[in-house]
Amino acid sequence: MSDRVTRYKMAMGGMVGLALAACSSDSRVHIAQAPPPAPVVFARPQEVVQPLPPRRVAPPEALVAIVQSLTRDFGGKVGVAVQSIDDGWTAASNGDIKLPQQSVSKLWVAMTVLDQVDQGRLTLNDPITVKKEDLTLFHQPIAALVKDQGYQTTVGDLLQRALTQSDNTANDRLLQLVGGPSVVRAFLLRKQIVDIRFGPGERALQSLTAGMDWRPEYSRGRAFEMARSRIPASTRMDAFDRYIADPPDGAAPTAICTALARLKLGQILSPTSTAYLIGTMESSHTGRQRMRGAVPPGWTFGHKTGTGQNFSGRTAGYNDVGFLISPSGKAYSIAVMIGDTDKTIPERQQLMQAVVLAVVTNRPI
């Protein structure tokens, strides 16, 4: 037995205990002379809800029990779904409630881009310029490359940055390229990807969550964070709670699993674009201690993470969704979405790893 496998089994011993135990247990500064900003409301397109594909076999009872107990005992607002792509069953807890996606929604932008590639409207080698006015906020490594004349790159480079580094500016530039949020929503509707909302873009979404209106100067340095710190705490809390209660980028974990399963089965994009997207997800650099932290040697894993804002000890969205493929080729789509929590980051990661471990140890052979 290799040292890597031995280390894995020792590390996972604690996780097995967690899963089995779960199964057995039932701004102080106000802006001078400026009233708080009025709540921002984004109109949402009419949502079409269609039935999920019928299950061909029942999910493993032990897996269902562990998933349900893990979410019940975790605390906060959390949903988990696991779908067998080969056999069609789904094991879920709170799988039908819409939870904040945050950067998980970059998947739908990527699919829209690749759909336009499939239609011959774009190629991954098309040149594209990122200008200073394209910068957004929070995580945007590409900002360091954007000079006065802009940054010359390609569609494919931006797609890689958006998916593997979760670069907000790369994603929003692609969103602008394909035609904006309404085009992504139209893509989801046309492909019958349901129970998944697509929000107004990174700038507007994050401003909404903080109770602010977006200003171009917020894209520079930490200007957004500094302006946010001057918002009255009561205004921020109201905005934070409104976002969690009805997120404009909300999605149901089961719906995400179904969309990923359909992607893997070739029902959404061309074979070439399908392979490209899945391969890119497998090369992602983000969230190494989320679900990926429990993937055993010999298994294949590809994913997209999402992380929301923190306020008053709470986080609005801490997610990981993706594919898990066994050495034999059996494939599963998994979505772990924590919509509102005050748990520590290690506790959140432990939950995600426990779900992966539950799939690995309780799947039908």
C-alpha positions in Angstrom: 0.0 0.0 0.0 1.4 3.4 -1.0 2.2 6.1 1.6 -0.4 8.4 -0.1 -3.2 5.9 0.3 -2.1 5.2 3.9 -2.1 9.0 4.7 -5.5 9.3 3.0 -7.0 6.5 5.1 -5.6 8.0 8.3 -7.0 11.5 7.4 -10.3 10.1 6.5 -10.7 8.2 9.7 -11.8 11.3 11.5 -14.2 12.1 8.7 -15.8 8.6 8.9 -16.5 9.3 12.6 -18.1 12.6 11.7 -20.3 11.0 9.1 -21.3 8.1 11.3 -22.0 10.3 14.2 -24.1 12.5 12.1 -26.1 9.5 10.9 -26.7 8.2 14.4 -27.8 11.6 15.8 -31.1 12.6 15.1 -19.6 50.2 11.3 -19.8 52.3 13.6 -19.4 55.5 11.3 -22.3 57.1 9.6 -22.0 59.0 6.4 -22.5 62.7 7.3 -25.8 64.2 6.0 -26.5 61.2 3.8 -29.6 59.0 4.4 -29.2 55.2 4.1 -29.5 54.0 0.5 -32.9 52.7 -0.5 -33.2 48.9 -1.0 -32.2 47.8 -4.5 -34.7 45.4 -6.2 -33.8 43.5 -9.3 -36.6 42.3 -11.5 -36.4 38.5 -12.0 -37.5 36.7 -15.1 -40.4 34.3 -14.9 -39.0 31.0 -13.7 -40.1 27.7 -15.4 -40.1 24.7 -13.1 -40.0 21.4 -14.8 -40.0 17.9 -13.2 -36.6 16.3 -12.6 -35.7 13.1 -14.6 -37.3 10.0 -13.1 -35.1 7.9 -10.8 -34.3 4.5 -12.2 -33.1 3.1 -8.9 -33.4 4.2 -5.3 -30.5 6.0 -3.7 -28.5 4.1 -1.1 -30.3 4.4 2.2 -27.1 4.9 4.2 -26.1 7.8 2.0 -29.5 9.4 2.3 -29.4 9.1 6.0 -25.9 10.7 6.3 -26.8 13.6 4.0 -29.9 14.4 5.9 -28.2 14.2 9.3 -25.2 16.2 8.2 -27.4 19.1 7.1 -29.7 18.8 10.1 -26.9 18.9 12.6 -24.8 21.5 10.9 -26.8 24.6 11.7 -27.4 27.5 9.5 -29.1 27.4 6.1 -27.6 24.5 4.1 -28.6 22.3 1.3 -26.9 19.2 -0.1 -27.6 17.0 -3.2 -25.8 14.0 -4.7 -26.9 12.6 -8.1 -25.7 9.4 -9.7 -25.1 10.4 -13.3 -25.2 6.7 -14.4 -28.1 5.4 -12.4 -30.3 8.5 -12.1 -30.9 8.5 -8.3 -30.6 11.6 -6.1 -29.9 11.8 -2.4 -30.6 15.3 -1.0 -31.5 17.3 2.0 -32.9 20.8 1.5 -32.2 20.1 -2.2 -35.1 22.2 -3.5 -34.5 25.5 -1.7 -32.8 28.3 -3.5 -29.5 29.3 -1.9 -27.0 32.0 -2.9 -24.7 30.7 -5.6 -22.1 33.5 -5.6 -19.2 32.4 -8.0 -20.9 29.0 -8.7 -22.9 31.1 -11.2 -19.7 31.5 -13.3 -20.6 28.0 -14.6 -23.6 29.4 -16.4 -21.6 32.2 -18.0 -19.1 29.6 -19.2 -21.8 27.5 -20.7 -23.3 30.5 -22.5 -19.9 31.3 -23.9 -19.3 27.7 -25.1 -22.8 27.6 -26.5 -22.0 30.6 -28.6 -18.8 28.8 -29.7 -20.9 25.8 -30.7 -23.1 28.1 -32.8 -20.0 29.6 -34.5 -20.6 33.0 -33.0 -17.3 33.0 -31.0 -14.1 31.0 -30.8 -11.9 30.6 -27.8 -9.0 32.2 -29.7 -11.0 35.4 -30.4 -9.0 38.5 -29.1 -10.6 40.5 -26.4 -9.5 43.5 -24.4 -10.0 44.1 -20.7 -10.0 47.8 -19.8 -9.8 49.5 -16.5 -13.5 50.3 -16.7 -14.1 46.5 -16.8 -12.7 45.9 -13.4 -15.1 44.7 -10.7 -14.3 44.0 -7.1 -13.1 41.4 -4.6 -11.1 38.6 -6.2 -9.8 39.7 -9.6 -6.1 38.7 -10.1 -6.3 39.9 -13.7 -6.5 43.5 -12.4 -2.7 43.5 -12.0 -2.3 43.1 -15.7 -4.7 45.8 -16.8 -2.7 48.9 -17.6 -3.8 52.2 -19.2 -4.0 50.6 -22.6 -5.9 47.7 -21.3 -5.0 44.0 -21.3 -5.0 42.1 -24.6 -6.0 38.5 -24.2 -8.4 35.8 -25.6 -11.8 34.5 -24.8 -10.3 31.2 -23.8 -7.9 32.9 -21.4 -10.7 34.7 -19.7 -12.7 31.5 -19.4 -9.8 29.7 -17.8 -9.3 32.6 -15.3 -13.0 32.8 -14.5 -13.3 29.1 -13.8 -10.0 28.0 -12.3 -9.2 31.2 -10.4 -12.7 32.5 -9.9 -11.6 35.9 -11.3 -14.6 38.2 -11.1 -13.4 40.7 -13.8 -12.7 37.8 -16.2 -16.2 36.5 -15.7 -17.9 39.8 -16.0 -16.0 40.7 -19.2 -17.3 37.4 -20.7 -20.8 38.2 -19.4 -20.6 41.5 -21.2 -19.2 39.7 -24.4 -22.2 37.3 -24.7 -24.8 40.0 -24.2 -25.4 40.4 -20.4 -27.4 38.6 -17.8 -30.6 38.4 -19.9 -28.7 36.3 -22.5 -27.5 33.9 -19.8 -31.0 33.6 -18.5 -32.3 32.9 -22.0 -29.6 30.2 -22.4 -30.8 28.5 -19.2 -34.4 28.6 -20.3 -33.6 27.3 -23.8 -31.6 24.4 -22.4 -34.3 23.7 -19.8 -31.9 24.3 -16.9 -34.4 25.1 -14.2 -34.6 26.2 -10.5 -31.4 28.2 -11.1 -31.5 32.0 -11.2 -28.8 34.2 -12.7 -28.1 37.4 -11.0 -27.4 41.0 -12.2 -23.6 40.6 -12.4 -20.9 40.8 -9.8 -20.9 44.6 -9.2 -24.6 44.9 -8.7 -25.0 41.7 -6.8 -22.3 42.5 -4.2 -23.5 46.1 -3.9 -27.0 44.8 -3.3 -25.8 42.4 -0.6 -24.1 45.3 1.2 -26.9 47.8 0.9 -25.0 50.0 -1.5 -25.3 51.4 -5.1 -22.3 50.6 -7.4 -19.9 53.3 -8.3 -17.1 52.9 -10.9 -14.5 54.1 -8.4 -15.2 51.1 -6.2 -13.2 48.8 -8.5 -9.9 50.4 -7.5 -8.0 48.9 -4.6 -10.1 48.5 -1.5 -12.5 51.3 -2.3 -15.6 49.1 -2.1 -14.6 47.7 1.3 -13.9 51.2 2.6 -17.3 52.6 1.4 -19.0 49.5 2.8 -17.5 50.1 6.2 -19.3 53.5 6.3 -22.7 52.0 5.7 -24.8 51.9 8.9 -24.9 48.5 10.5 -28.7 48.3 10.4 -28.7 49.1 6.7 -26.2 46.4 6.0 -28.0 43.9 8.1 -31.3 44.6 6.4 -29.7 44.2 3.0 -27.8 41.0 4.1 -31.0 39.4 5.4 -33.0 40.3 2.2 -30.3 38.8 0.1 -30.3 35.5 2.0 -34.0 35.3 2.1 -34.5 35.7 -1.6 -31.2 35.7 -3.5 -31.3 36.9 -7.1 -28.6 34.4 -7.8 -30.3 31.6 -5.9 -30.2 28.0 -7.1 -31.5 24.7 -5.7 -28.7 22.1 -5.0 -30.7 19.4 -6.7 -31.1 21.6 -9.8 -27.4 22.2 -10.0 -26.7 18.5 -9.7 -29.2 17.8 -12.5 -27.6 20.5 -14.7 -24.1 19.1 -14.1 -25.4 15.5 -14.9 -26.9 16.7 -18.1 -23.7 18.5 -19.0 -21.7 15.3 -18.4 -24.2 13.3 -20.5 -23.7 15.7 -23.4 -27.2 17.2 -23.3 -26.2 20.8 -23.0 -23.1 21.5 -25.1 -21.3 19.9 -28.0 -18.9 17.0 -27.3 -15.9 19.3 -27.7 -17.2 22.1 -25.5 -18.4 19.5 -22.9 -14.9 18.0 -22.7 -13.4 21.5 -22.5 -15.6 22.6 -19.7 -15.3 19.5 -17.6 -11.5 19.4 -18.1 -11.3 23.1 -17.0 -13.3 22.3 -13.9 -10.9 19.5 -13.1 -8.0 21.9 -13.3 -9.5 24.4 -10.9 -7.2 25.9 -8.3 -9.8 27.1 -5.8 -11.2 25.4 -2.7 -8.5 22.8 -2.1 -9.9 22.0 1.3 -13.6 22.0 0.4 -14.9 18.9 -1.3 -11.5 18.2 -3.0 -9.9 17.7 0.4 -11.7 14.3 0.7 -11.3 12.9 -2.8 -9.5 9.6 -2.6 -6.5 8.7 -4.7 -7.6 7.3 -8.1 -10.8 9.3 -8.2 -11.3 12.3 -10.6 -12.8 15.6 -9.4 -13.8 18.8 -11.1 -15.7 21.7 -9.4 -16.6 25.3 -9.0 -16.6 27.1 -5.7 -18.6 30.2 -4.5 -18.1 32.4 -1.5 -20.2 35.3 -0.4 -19.7 38.4 1.8 -19.2 38.2 5.6 -21.1 40.4 8.0 -21.6 40.3 11.7 -20.0 36.9 12.0 -22.1 35.4 9.2 -21.4 34.4 5.6 -23.9 34.6 2.8 -23.0 31.7 0.6 -20.1 29.2 1.0 -20.4 26.6 -1.8 -18.8 23.8 -3.8 -20.4 22.0 -6.7 -18.9 19.5 -9.2 -18.2 16.0 -10.5 -16.8 13.1 -8.6 -15.8 10.1 -10.8 -14.7 6.7 -9.4 -11.8 4.7 -10.7 -14.3 2.4 -12.4 -15.9 5.4 -14.2 -19.0 5.8 -12.1 -19.9 9.5 -12.0 -21.7 11.6 -9.5 -22.6 15.3 -9.4 -22.5 16.9 -6.0 -23.7 20.3 -4.7 -23.0 21.5 -1.1 -24.4 24.9 -0.6 -24.2 26.8 2.7 -26.5 29.8 2.3 -26.1 31.4 5.7 -23.8 30.3 8.5 -21.7 31.5 11.4 -19.7 28.2 11.4 -15.9 28.5 11.0 -14.3 27.8 7.7 -12.8 24.5 8.9 -16.3 23.4 10.0 -17.7 24.3 6.6 -14.9 22.4 4.8 -15.4 19.4 7.1 -19.1 19.3 6.1 -18.2 19.3 2.4 -15.6 16.6 2.9 -18.0 14.5 4.9 -20.4 14.5 1.9 -17.7 13.3 -0.4 -16.7 10.6 2.0 -20.3 9.5 2.4 -20.5 9.1 -1.4 -17.2 7.2 -1.6 -18.1 4.8 1.2 -21.8 4.3 0.5 -22.1 4.2 -3.3 -23.4 1.0 -4.9 -20.5 -1.1 -6.2 
